């Protein structure tokens, strides 16, 4: 169950970053480097989520 809790936390962080990115894109004064960093972090989380889902797909009974 620890993996499921970790997966849920990663998904929560992904949603938070998505909100931050959405807010940054709405404001014209947002720094392009900040937006790029948010996108990079969001993609890294998505990759980790997918990796965990794939690795647990074969072990779920």
C-alpha positions in Angstrom: 0.0 0.0 0.0 3.0 2.3 0.4 3.3 2.5 -3.4 -0.3 3.6 -3.7 0.2 6.3 -1.1 3.4 7.5 -2.9 1.5 7.5 -6.2 -1.4 9.5 -4.7 1.2 12.1 -3.4 2.8 12.3 -6.8 -0.5 12.9 -8.4 -1.4 15.6 -5.9 1.9 17.4 -6.6 1.2 17.1 -10.3 -2.1 18.8 -9.8 -0.5 21.6 -7.7 2.1 22.2 -10.4 -0.6 22.2 -13.1 -2.4 25.0 -11.1 0.8 27.0 -10.7 1.5 26.7 -14.4 -2.0 27.7 -15.3 -1.7 30.8 -13.1 1.8 31.7 -14.4 0.6 31.4 -18.0 -2.4 33.7 -17.3 -0.2 36.5 -16.1 1.8 38.3 -18.8 4.4 39.3 -16.3 5.4 35.7 -15.6 9.0 34.8 -16.1 9.6 32.4 -19.0 12.3 30.6 -17.0 9.8 30.0 -14.2 7.2 28.7 -16.7 9.8 26.4 -18.3 10.8 25.1 -14.8 7.2 24.4 -13.9 6.7 22.5 -17.1 9.9 20.5 -16.6 8.9 19.6 -13.0 5.4 18.6 -14.1 6.7 16.4 -16.9 9.1 14.7 -14.5 6.3 14.0 -12.1 4.1 12.6 -14.9 7.0 10.3 -16.0 7.4 9.0 -12.5 3.7 8.5 -12.1 3.6 6.5 -15.3 6.6 4.5 -14.4 5.1 3.6 -11.0 1.8 2.7 -12.6 3.5 0.4 -15.1 5.7 -1.3 -12.5 2.7 -2.0 -10.2 0.4 -3.1 -13.0 2.0 -6.6 -13.0 2.0 -6.9 -9.2 -1.7 -5.9 -8.5 -3.9 -9.0 -7.7 
